[in-house]
Amino acid sequence: MFRPCVVIPTFNNPATIRRVVERVRQKIADIVVVDDGGGAEAAAEIDRLGAEQLAHVVRRKVNGGKGAAVKSGFEAARSLGYTHVLQVDADDQHDLNDIPRFLASAEENPDALILGHPIFDATVPRGRLAGRQVSIFWAALETGGRAIVDPMCGFRVYPLAAAMAERCGDGMEFDIEIGVRMAWSRVPVVNLPTRVRYVPAAEGGVSHFRLWRDNARISWLHTRLCVQGLLRFFLWPLRRRGARAEMSP
């Protein structure tokens, strides 16, 4: 059975959240909005979306970070009987016209993680693009190749049971970590190109990426993943040898 929904984690996006929800609903009506402890203005807009039955609303009392919000969305999706989750950012940077293409790929590959491969326009900040290239390099190293073209794009489809089996961080590092860990768990990965723009403040665009704090968390994540990846590499022959020993008469 293939029963997808869209999960939109949001923290203080009052100017864009309705626009995103309404555009998503043009493609799929099953939407879970996770308010990650946002302020009164954002909460009021999300309340209206819930009252109008445009989305199923999940409230987090305290801001826990993007990863925490997505995981709350996973829990809600599972309780509502969905099998797959399409993750979409709340700041209107994703090309939502690609929703049918991503869902079609997920239906064709129900066990696969479908990752957006962002095609940026001129709005992308150079500093963010440079930092992204660093994570692309490390994710390729951690997964032993190019299974993941870009680990940071928040436009993706998860097979829900496989995603919820992974233990990942709560902050901005979540998108990177869950992709790498699912690849380690031998979940197939499909990379699809999709256009991404950075929305200007005049249109309600807001970034919650904190340059020093979040880059420090991402750097620590890659350190941990590299160490764990090396241990996996060196311990794999031992695990294989032990499995063979158990199978022998």
BAMI-470789 format. One record per residue: y, x, z negated of N, C-alpha, C in turn; residue number from 1; residue in one letter. Coordinates in steps of 0.2 Angstrom, whole numbers, plus 5000, padded with zeros to 4 digits. Layout:
BEGIN
REC,Y,X,Z,Y,X,Z,Y,X,Z,NUM,a
...
This chain:
BEGIN
REC,4994,5004,5000,5000,5000,5000,5006,5004,5000,1,m
REC,5011,5003,5004,5017,5006,5004,5023,5001,5002,2,f
REC,5026,5002,4996,5031,4998,4994,5037,5002,4991,3,r
REC,5042,5004,4996,5047,5008,4994,5053,5005,4991,4,p
REC,5057,5008,4987,5063,5006,4984,5068,5012,4985,5,c
REC,5074,5011,4984,5080,5016,4984,5082,5017,4976,6,v
REC,5082,5023,4974,5085,5025,4968,5092,5028,4969,7,v
REC,5097,5026,4966,5103,5029,4966,5106,5031,4959,8,i
REC,5105,5038,4957,5108,5040,4951,5116,5040,4952,9,p
REC,5119,5038,4946,5126,5038,4947,5130,5040,4940,10,t
REC,5135,5044,4940,5139,5046,4934,5146,5046,4937,11,f
REC,5149,5040,4935,5157,5039,4936,5158,5040,4944,12,n
REC,5155,5035,4947,5157,5035,4955,5159,5028,4956,13,n
REC,5165,5025,4952,5167,5018,4953,5169,5017,4960,14,p
REC,5172,5022,4963,5175,5020,4970,5170,5020,4976,15,a
REC,5164,5023,4975,5160,5023,4980,5153,5020,4979,16,t
REC,5151,5018,4973,5145,5015,4972,5143,5009,4975,17,i
REC,5148,5004,4975,5147,4998,4979,5147,4999,4986,18,r
REC,5151,5004,4989,5150,5005,4996,5143,5008,4998,19,r
REC,5141,5012,4994,5134,5015,4995,5129,5009,4994,20,v
REC,5129,5005,4989,5124,5000,4988,5124,4995,4994,21,v
REC,5130,4993,4996,5130,4988,5001,5128,4991,5008,22,e
REC,5129,4997,5009,5127,5000,5015,5119,5001,5015,23,r
REC,5116,5003,5009,5109,5004,5008,5106,4997,5010,24,v
REC,5109,4992,5007,5106,4985,5008,5105,4983,5015,25,r
REC,5109,4986,5019,5109,4984,5027,5102,4987,5029,26,q
REC,5099,4991,5026,5093,4994,5028,5087,4992,5024,27,k
REC,5088,4991,5017,5082,4990,5012,5086,4986,5006,28,i
REC,5083,4981,5004,5086,4977,4999,5084,4979,4992,29,a
REC,5078,4983,4991,5076,4985,4985,5079,4991,4982,30,d
REC,5084,4990,4977,5088,4996,4975,5088,4996,4967,31,i
REC,5087,5002,4965,5088,5003,4958,5094,5008,4957,32,v
REC,5099,5006,4953,5105,5010,4951,5104,5012,4944,33,v
REC,5105,5019,4943,5104,5021,4936,5111,5024,4934,34,v
REC,5114,5021,4929,5120,5023,4927,5119,5028,4921,35,d
REC,5121,5034,4923,5119,5040,4918,5125,5041,4913,36,d
REC,5126,5035,4909,5131,5036,4903,5138,5036,4906,37,g
REC,5140,5033,4911,5147,5034,4914,5152,5030,4910,38,g
REC,5158,5030,4912,5164,5027,4908,5164,5020,4910,39,g
REC,5169,5017,4907,5170,5010,4907,5171,5007,4914,40,a
REC,5175,5011,4918,5177,5008,4925,5171,5008,4929,41,e
REC,5167,5014,4929,5160,5014,4933,5156,5009,4930,42,a
REC,5155,5008,4924,5150,5003,4921,5152,4996,4923,43,a
REC,5159,4994,4923,5161,4988,4925,5159,4986,4933,44,a
REC,5159,4991,4937,5157,4990,4944,5150,4989,4945,45,e
REC,5146,4993,4941,5139,4993,4941,5137,4986,4938,46,i
REC,5140,4984,4933,5139,4977,4930,5139,4972,4935,47,d
REC,5145,4972,4939,5146,4967,4945,5140,4968,4950,48,r
REC,5138,4974,4952,5132,4974,4956,5126,4971,4954,49,l
REC,5125,4972,4947,5119,4968,4944,5120,4961,4944,50,g
REC,5126,4959,4942,5127,4951,4942,5126,4948,4948,51,a
REC,5128,4952,4954,5128,4949,4961,5121,4950,4963,52,e
REC,5116,4953,4959,5109,4954,4961,5109,4958,4968,53,q
REC,5113,4963,4968,5113,4968,4973,5109,4974,4972,54,l
REC,5107,4975,4965,5103,4980,4963,5100,4979,4956,55,a
REC,5095,4982,4955,5092,4982,4948,5095,4988,4944,56,h
REC,5099,4986,4939,5103,4991,4935,5099,4994,4929,57,v
REC,5099,5001,4929,5096,5004,4923,5102,5008,4919,58,v
REC,5102,5007,4913,5108,5010,4909,5105,5016,4905,59,r
REC,5108,5021,4905,5107,5027,4900,5113,5027,4896,60,r
REC,5112,5027,4889,5117,5027,4884,5121,5033,4884,61,k
REC,5118,5039,4885,5121,5046,4885,5120,5049,4892,62,v
REC,5125,5052,4894,5124,5056,4900,5119,5062,4899,63,n
REC,5114,5062,4904,5108,5067,4903,5108,5071,4909,64,g
REC,5111,5070,4914,5111,5074,4920,5107,5071,4926,65,g
REC,5108,5074,4932,5105,5070,4938,5098,5070,4937,66,k
REC,5094,5075,4935,5087,5074,4934,5085,5069,4929,67,g
REC,5088,5069,4924,5087,5063,4919,5088,5056,4922,68,a
REC,5093,5056,4926,5094,5049,4929,5089,5047,4934,69,a
REC,5087,5052,4938,5082,5051,4943,5075,5049,4940,70,v
REC,5074,5053,4934,5067,5051,4931,5068,5044,4928,71,k
REC,5073,5042,4925,5074,5035,4923,5073,5030,4929,72,s
REC,5075,5032,4934,5074,5028,4940,5067,5028,4942,73,g
REC,5063,5033,4942,5056,5033,4943,5053,5028,4938,74,f
REC,5054,5029,4932,5051,5024,4927,5052,5017,4929,75,e
REC,5059,5015,4931,5060,5008,4933,5056,5006,4939,76,a
REC,5056,5011,4944,5053,5009,4950,5045,5008,4949,77,a
REC,5042,5012,4944,5035,5011,4943,5034,5004,4939,78,r
REC,5038,5003,4935,5038,4996,4931,5038,4990,4936,79,s
REC,5042,4991,4941,5043,4986,4946,5038,4986,4952,80,l
REC,5034,4990,4951,5028,4990,4956,5029,4994,4963,81,g
REC,5034,4998,4963,5035,5002,4969,5031,5008,4970,82,y
REC,5029,5010,4976,5025,5016,4977,5029,5022,4979,83,t
REC,5034,5021,4982,5038,5027,4984,5046,5026,4982,84,h
REC,5049,5031,4981,5056,5031,4980,5060,5035,4985,85,v
REC,5065,5032,4988,5070,5035,4992,5076,5037,4987,86,l
REC,5078,5043,4986,5083,5045,4982,5089,5046,4986,87,q
REC,5095,5043,4984,5101,5043,4988,5107,5045,4983,88,v
REC,5111,5049,4984,5117,5051,4980,5122,5045,4980,89,d
REC,5126,5044,4975,5131,5039,4974,5138,5040,4977,90,a
REC,5139,5046,4980,5145,5048,4982,5147,5047,4989,91,d
REC,5142,5044,4993,5143,5042,5000,5143,5048,5004,92,d
REC,5139,5053,5003,5139,5059,5007,5133,5059,5012,93,q
REC,5129,5054,5011,5123,5054,5015,5124,5049,5021,94,h
REC,5120,5051,5026,5120,5047,5032,5115,5041,5031,95,d
REC,5117,5036,5029,5112,5030,5027,5109,5027,5033,96,l
REC,5112,5028,5039,5108,5026,5045,5102,5029,5046,97,n
REC,5100,5035,5042,5094,5038,5043,5089,5035,5038,98,d
REC,5090,5030,5034,5086,5027,5030,5079,5025,5033,99,i
REC,5080,5021,5039,5074,5018,5042,5069,5024,5044,100,p
REC,5072,5030,5047,5069,5035,5049,5065,5039,5044,101,r
REC,5068,5039,5038,5065,5043,5032,5059,5038,5029,102,f
REC,5060,5032,5029,5055,5027,5027,5049,5027,5031,103,l
REC,5051,5027,5038,5045,5027,5043,5041,5033,5042,104,a
REC,5044,5039,5041,5040,5045,5040,5036,5045,5034,105,s
REC,5039,5042,5028,5035,5041,5022,5029,5037,5023,106,a
REC,5030,5031,5027,5025,5027,5028,5019,5030,5032,107,e
REC,5021,5034,5037,5016,5038,5041,5013,5043,5037,108,e
REC,5016,5046,5032,5014,5051,5028,5014,5049,5021,109,n
REC,5010,5045,5018,5012,5042,5012,5010,5047,5006,110,p
REC,5007,5052,5007,5006,5057,5002,5011,5062,5002,111,d
REC,5016,5062,5007,5020,5068,5008,5027,5067,5004,112,a
REC,5030,5072,5002,5037,5073,5000,5041,5073,5006,113,l
REC,5046,5069,5008,5050,5069,5013,5057,5071,5011,114,i
REC,5059,5077,5013,5065,5081,5011,5070,5081,5017,115,l
REC,5076,5079,5015,5082,5079,5020,5084,5087,5021,116,g
REC,5085,5088,5027,5087,5095,5029,5094,5094,5031,117,h
REC,5099,5095,5027,5106,5093,5029,5109,5097,5034,118,p
REC,5113,5093,5039,5117,5096,5044,5124,5095,5042,119,i
REC,5128,5100,5040,5134,5099,5037,5140,5099,5043,120,f
REC,5145,5095,5041,5151,5096,5045,5156,5100,5042,121,d
REC,5162,5100,5045,5167,5105,5043,5170,5104,5035,122,a
REC,5168,5098,5032,5170,5096,5026,5166,5100,5020,123,t
REC,5161,5104,5022,5157,5107,5017,5161,5113,5014,124,v
REC,5162,5114,5007,5165,5120,5004,5161,5126,5006,125,p
REC,5165,5131,5007,5161,5138,5009,5157,5140,5003,126,r
REC,5160,5140,4997,5157,5142,4991,5150,5138,4990,127,g
REC,5150,5132,4991,5144,5128,4990,5139,5130,4995,128,r
REC,5141,5131,5001,5136,5133,5006,5133,5139,5005,129,l
REC,5137,5144,5002,5134,5151,5001,5129,5150,4995,130,a
REC,5131,5147,4990,5126,5146,4984,5120,5142,4987,131,g
REC,5120,5138,4991,5115,5134,4994,5110,5139,4997,132,r
REC,5113,5144,5001,5109,5148,5005,5104,5153,5000,133,q
REC,5107,5154,4994,5103,5158,4989,5097,5154,4987,134,v
REC,5098,5147,4985,5093,5143,4983,5088,5142,4989,135,s
REC,5090,5142,4995,5085,5141,5001,5081,5148,5001,136,i
REC,5084,5153,5000,5080,5160,5000,5075,5160,4994,137,f
REC,5077,5158,4988,5072,5158,4983,5067,5153,4983,138,w
REC,5068,5147,4985,5063,5142,4986,5058,5144,4991,139,a
REC,5060,5147,4997,5055,5150,5002,5051,5155,4999,140,a
REC,5054,5159,4995,5050,5164,4991,5045,5161,4986,141,l
REC,5047,5156,4983,5043,5153,4977,5037,5149,4980,142,e
REC,5038,5146,4986,5033,5142,4989,5029,5146,4995,143,t
REC,5031,5152,4995,5027,5157,5000,5028,5155,5007,144,g
REC,5034,5153,5009,5035,5152,5016,5041,5147,5017,145,g
REC,5041,5143,5022,5046,5139,5024,5044,5131,5023,146,r
REC,5040,5130,5019,5038,5123,5017,5044,5119,5016,147,a
REC,5049,5121,5012,5055,5118,5010,5061,5121,5014,148,i
REC,5064,5117,5019,5069,5120,5023,5075,5121,5018,149,v
REC,5077,5115,5014,5083,5115,5010,5081,5112,5004,150,d
REC,5081,5115,4998,5078,5112,4992,5083,5108,4988,151,p
REC,5089,5107,4990,5095,5104,4986,5097,5098,4989,152,m
REC,5095,5095,4995,5098,5089,4998,5095,5083,4993,153,c
REC,5099,5079,4991,5097,5073,4987,5095,5067,4991,154,g
REC,5094,5068,4997,5092,5062,5001,5085,5064,5003,155,f
REC,5080,5060,5000,5073,5062,5000,5069,5056,4998,156,r
REC,5062,5056,5000,5057,5051,4998,5052,5054,4994,157,v
REC,5050,5051,4989,5045,5054,4984,5039,5049,4985,158,y
REC,5033,5051,4985,5027,5047,4983,5027,5047,4975,159,p
REC,5028,5041,4973,5030,5040,4966,5026,5043,4961,160,l
REC,5019,5042,4962,5014,5045,4957,5014,5052,4957,161,a
REC,5015,5055,4962,5015,5063,4963,5021,5065,4960,162,a
REC,5027,5062,4961,5033,5065,4958,5033,5064,4950,163,a
REC,5030,5059,4948,5031,5058,4941,5026,5062,4937,164,m
REC,5021,5065,4941,5016,5070,4937,5019,5077,4936,165,a
REC,5025,5078,4939,5028,5085,4938,5033,5084,4932,166,e
REC,5034,5090,4928,5038,5091,4923,5044,5095,4925,167,r
REC,5050,5092,4925,5056,5096,4928,5062,5095,4924,168,c
REC,5067,5099,4925,5073,5099,4921,5077,5092,4922,169,g
REC,5082,5092,4918,5086,5086,4918,5093,5086,4922,170,d
REC,5095,5092,4924,5101,5093,4926,5101,5094,4934,171,g
REC,5106,5097,4937,5107,5098,4944,5102,5102,4947,172,m
REC,5098,5106,4943,5092,5110,4945,5086,5105,4947,173,e
REC,5086,5099,4946,5081,5095,4946,5078,5094,4954,174,f
REC,5083,5093,4958,5081,5093,4965,5077,5099,4968,175,d
REC,5079,5105,4966,5076,5111,4968,5069,5111,4964,176,i
REC,5069,5110,4958,5062,5111,4954,5057,5106,4956,177,e
REC,5059,5100,4957,5053,5095,4959,5050,5097,4966,178,i
REC,5055,5099,4970,5052,5101,4977,5047,5106,4977,179,g
REC,5049,5112,4973,5045,5117,4972,5038,5116,4969,180,v
REC,5039,5112,4963,5033,5110,4959,5028,5106,4963,181,r
REC,5031,5101,4967,5027,5097,4971,5023,5101,4977,182,m
REC,5027,5106,4980,5023,5110,4985,5018,5114,4981,183,a
REC,5019,5116,4975,5014,5120,4972,5008,5116,4970,184,w
REC,5009,5109,4969,5003,5104,4968,5000,5102,4975,185,s
REC,5002,5105,4980,4999,5104,4987,5001,5097,4989,186,r
REC,5007,5095,4987,5009,5089,4991,5012,5091,4997,187,v
REC,5010,5088,5003,5013,5090,5009,5020,5088,5009,188,p
REC,5024,5093,5013,5031,5092,5014,5033,5091,5021,189,v
REC,5037,5086,5022,5040,5085,5029,5048,5085,5028,190,v
REC,5051,5090,5032,5058,5091,5032,5061,5087,5038,191,n
REC,5066,5083,5037,5069,5079,5042,5077,5081,5042,192,l
REC,5080,5082,5048,5087,5084,5048,5091,5077,5047,193,p
REC,5097,5078,5043,5101,5072,5042,5108,5075,5041,194,t
REC,5113,5071,5043,5120,5073,5043,5122,5072,5036,195,r
REC,5126,5077,5033,5129,5076,5026,5137,5078,5027,196,v
REC,5141,5074,5023,5148,5076,5023,5150,5076,5016,197,r
REC,5155,5080,5014,5158,5080,5008,5164,5075,5008,198,y
REC,5164,5070,5004,5169,5064,5004,5175,5067,5000,199,v
REC,5181,5066,5004,5187,5068,5000,5189,5063,4994,200,p
REC,5193,5066,4990,5195,5062,4984,5199,5056,4986,201,a
REC,5202,5056,4991,5206,5050,4994,5201,5044,4995,202,a
REC,5195,5046,4997,5190,5041,4998,5185,5039,4992,203,e
REC,5187,5042,4987,5183,5041,4981,5178,5047,4979,204,g
REC,5178,5052,4983,5173,5057,4982,5174,5061,4976,205,g
REC,5169,5062,4972,5169,5066,4966,5163,5070,4965,206,v
REC,5164,5077,4964,5158,5081,4963,5157,5082,4955,207,s
REC,5151,5081,4953,5150,5083,4946,5146,5090,4945,208,h
REC,5146,5094,4951,5143,5100,4951,5148,5105,4947,209,f
REC,5146,5108,4942,5150,5113,4938,5148,5120,4940,210,r
REC,5153,5123,4943,5151,5130,4947,5147,5135,4942,211,l
REC,5150,5136,4936,5147,5141,4932,5141,5139,4928,212,w
REC,5142,5133,4925,5136,5130,4921,5130,5129,4926,213,r
REC,5131,5125,4931,5126,5123,4935,5123,5129,4939,214,d
REC,5127,5133,4941,5124,5139,4945,5120,5143,4940,215,n
REC,5122,5144,4933,5118,5147,4928,5111,5144,4927,216,a
REC,5111,5137,4927,5105,5133,4926,5101,5134,4932,217,r
REC,5103,5135,4938,5099,5135,4944,5097,5143,4944,218,i
REC,5101,5147,4942,5098,5154,4942,5092,5155,4937,219,s
REC,5093,5152,4931,5088,5152,4926,5082,5149,4929,220,w
REC,5083,5143,4932,5077,5140,4935,5073,5144,4940,221,l
REC,5077,5148,4945,5073,5152,4950,5070,5158,4946,222,h
REC,5073,5160,4941,5069,5166,4937,5063,5163,4934,223,t
REC,5063,5157,4931,5057,5154,4929,5051,5153,4934,224,r
REC,5054,5150,4940,5049,5148,4945,5046,5155,4948,225,l
REC,5050,5160,4949,5047,5166,4952,5042,5169,4947,226,c
REC,5043,5169,4940,5038,5172,4936,5032,5167,4936,227,v
REC,5033,5161,4936,5027,5156,4936,5023,5157,4943,228,q
REC,5027,5158,4948,5024,5159,4955,5020,5165,4955,229,g
REC,5022,5171,4952,5019,5177,4952,5012,5176,4948,230,l
REC,5013,5173,4942,5007,5171,4938,5002,5167,4942,231,l
REC,5004,5162,4945,5000,5158,4949,4996,5162,4955,232,r
REC,5000,5167,4958,4997,5171,4963,4992,5176,4960,233,f
REC,4993,5179,4954,4988,5184,4952,4982,5180,4948,234,f
REC,4983,5174,4945,4978,5171,4942,4974,5167,4946,235,l
REC,4976,5165,4953,4972,5161,4957,4965,5164,4959,236,w
REC,4965,5170,4960,4958,5173,4961,4953,5172,4955,237,p
REC,4956,5173,4949,4952,5172,4943,4950,5165,4943,238,l
REC,4954,5160,4944,4952,5153,4943,4947,5151,4949,239,r
REC,4948,5154,4955,4943,5153,4960,4936,5156,4958,240,r
REC,4936,5162,4955,4930,5165,4953,4926,5161,4948,241,r
REC,4930,5158,4943,4927,5154,4938,4924,5148,4941,242,g
REC,4928,5145,4946,4925,5139,4949,4919,5140,4952,243,a
REC,4918,5146,4955,4912,5147,4959,4906,5148,4954,244,r
REC,4908,5152,4948,4903,5153,4943,4900,5146,4940,245,a
REC,4905,5141,4939,4902,5135,4937,4898,5131,4942,246,e
REC,4899,5132,4948,4895,5129,4953,4888,5132,4954,247,m
REC,4888,5139,4953,4881,5142,4954,4876,5140,4949,248,s
REC,4870,5140,4951,4864,5137,4947,4863,5142,4941,249,p
